[in-house]
Amino acid sequence: MLESLESARYETIPNDLEPLWMPFTANRQFKSAPRMLVAAEGMHYTTADSRQILDATSGLWCVNCGHARKEITEAVSAQVGRLEYGPGFQMGHPASFEFAARLAALAPGDLDHVFLTNSGSESADTALKIALAYHNISDNASRTRLIGREKGYHGVGFGGIANNRKYFGSAFPGVDHLPHTHSLEHNAFNKGQPEWGGHLADDLERLVALHDASTIAAVIVEPMAGSAGVILPPKGYLKRLREICDTHGILLIFDEVITGFGRLGDSFAAERFGVLPDIMTLAKGLTNAAVPMGAVLVRKHIYDAFMNGPDNAIELFHGSGHPVACAAGHAALDIYLNEGLFERAAELESYWIDAAFSLKDHAHVIDIRAMGLVGAVELEPIEGKPTARAFDAFLKCYERGVLIRTTGDIIALSPPLIVEKNQIDQIFDTIGGVLKEAA
Ligand SMILES: Cc1ncc(COP(=O)(O)O)c(C=O)c1O
């Protein structure tokens, strides 16, 4: 009896939806017609009305191994039973050290020290703070300015996309931004990395001339802007950023919260594009999102700079690293490596891109972008009703059993890396059908 009551609590639509203020959601619209997910397995969600929904978004760019992986469930429940929590301050637990060692081995170059956090947002904040602290302890305390990029999204902490800036923008002074690289005029329907836009990295030289290098701590970019709608880096862009940062002693931070763990057909975007940042932030696919966790990887010279002073002094007043999240991380890494999921994403890339481009001639499609197992279909906004066209497509696809994600008028897709070809077809056939009907 108790068990069935428990089960009912999680499998039906609750009577009162009002108290929960939903994140990043049109609360009133949702509460008038709730879309409630109650279970998941493999590539599919189950809804409260027992429908199967194909997940074309890996949850929120995070369930890269597919849903409800037995290995992760077992590792998490074993860890909860063994050591559900241990303080991370002045104490340790084996899973975090072993996990850090595996991550360091997987990461490119000498990104070989790992700071654990609780989310991608926290990773971004921590990375920026480490950059500030690094300059501080390296006798460069005047380097306090942080440079982001327009349309960047680094979570719910510092800075972010337009809506966040509108509400909270001035809370974080001393920042500047590079221009974004999204251009329909030059790059629409380009397959792969855009030819145009590499020169936009040179804007960093302008910011250096404006503020002086001695005031700039770090540049943070997503190697591929995800939440802004899958904006691929133009050819040469990231290399140029690296060169300018090197010239002026500025730290380069890659936010790989979305691009890490196979999304672009390689372990990390840094590998795919052959550019090594000084600091890399991770989350999402890190644990397959079974338990929230983030990580900040830093290069050896950054870690070493902190390892000074008396042995008993705490070097950085910051951090976390939950044992249960580490157990999920280990199990997710096992799946990625044992099943070759990064390679799988690379193998499926051309099929994925062709399927995405099959929507090219649909009415109101103004751009398609794709790489690895990530893609975007950009729609022409309805005059006076921005976002309405894509949101309508989102609702209709959901009715037809496919979960897509929209950002503005862009449909963003990022299925679990276990997706099959027939499921890729289903994703694009469903979107195509919806667009045709709405035309
Ligand atoms: C690039 C990037 N950084 C950071 C975040 C924030 O991650 P989290 O939701 O784990 O805080 C996101 C979330 O989508 C992201 O896309």
The ligand as an SDF file (V2000), in Angstrom:
LIG
                    3D

 16 16  0  0  0  0  0  0  0  0999 V2000
   27.9650   26.3320  -21.6460 C   0  0  0  0  0  0  0  0  0  0  0  0
   27.2380   26.2090  -20.3460 C   0  0  0  0  0  0  0  0  0  0  0  0
   27.8730   26.5200  -19.2140 N   0  0  0  0  0  0  0  0  0  0  0  0
   27.2660   26.3870  -18.0110 C   0  0  0  0  0  0  0  0  0  0  0  0
   25.9740   25.9440  -17.9240 C   0  0  0  0  0  0  0  0  0  0  0  0
   25.3220   25.7870  -16.5880 C   0  0  0  0  0  0  0  0  0  0  0  0
   25.3350   24.4770  -16.1970 O   0  0  0  0  0  0  0  0  0  0  0  0
   24.3940   23.9670  -14.9810 P   0  0  0  0  0  0  0  0  0  0  0  0
   23.0120   23.9430  -15.4970 O   0  0  0  0  0  0  0  0  0  0  0  0
   24.9470   22.6140  -14.6340 O   0  0  0  0  0  0  0  0  0  0  0  0
   24.5820   24.9460  -13.8660 O   0  0  0  0  0  0  0  0  0  0  0  0
   25.2830   25.6050  -19.0780 C   0  0  0  0  0  0  0  0  0  0  0  0
   23.8930   25.1030  -19.0080 C   0  0  0  0  0  0  0  0  0  0  0  0
   23.2480   24.8700  -20.0070 O   0  0  0  0  0  0  0  0  0  0  0  0
   25.9320   25.7570  -20.3140 C   0  0  0  0  0  0  0  0  0  0  0  0
   25.2900   25.4670  -21.4670 O   0  0  0  0  0  0  0  0  0  0  0  0
  1  2  1  0
  2  3  1  0
  2 15  2  0
  3  4  2  0
  4  5  1  0
  5  6  1  0
  5 12  2  0
  6  7  1  0
  7  8  1  0
  8  9  2  0
  8 10  1  0
  8 11  1  0
 12 13  1  0
 12 15  1  0
 13 14  2  0
 15 16  1  0
M  END
$$$$
